[in-house]
């Protein structure tokens, strides 16, 4: 049976922290579906099209990676993608507390989907999409924190 995982997130925009988690998850799974949230209740800084386009460019040479958008419960999306694993990255204790609650809820909703957590490398632990957006808004040097493919015009 193929080990398919989803990596859900907003990726608003994708950062070097996300890329590191994905690269480190690659040897563990046969396929990773980067699942870009498009929740109509949520305000995003970048359009869904841009967020997806950047991720696709980053992983263009990685056949194990698929990029899809979704607008439903994450466990529902995992199930319809035949994914048994849900990847999340952990930066600190507040990520841990938040992710623990979500993982417990997800496991009540669908016990056959296993949440898998990867710890950030210390050098990426302060990087968040929120920080990157703040730097972009203030015309700062955001490029250190995002993959080269993220170009804002
Ligand atoms: P969400 O809005 O669902 O939290 P994000 O795009 O902010 O979406 O994050 C997606 C996942 O990537 C989350 O599990 C988050 O903890 C993880 N992540 C984000 N930044 C980093 C980082 N610098 N190091 C490790 N994991 C990260």
Boltz pocket constraint, residues with backbone or C-beta under 6 A from the ligand:
constraints:
  - pocket:
      binder: B
      contacts: [[A, 8], [A, 9], [A, 10], [A, 11], [A, 12], [A, 13], [A, 15], [A, 16], [A, 17], [A, 18], [A, 21], [A, 87], [A, 88], [A, 89], [A, 90], [A, 91], [A, 95], [A, 118], [A, 119], [A, 120], [A, 121], [A, 124], [A, 125], [A, 126], [A, 127], [A, 128], [A, 129]]
      max_distance: 6.0
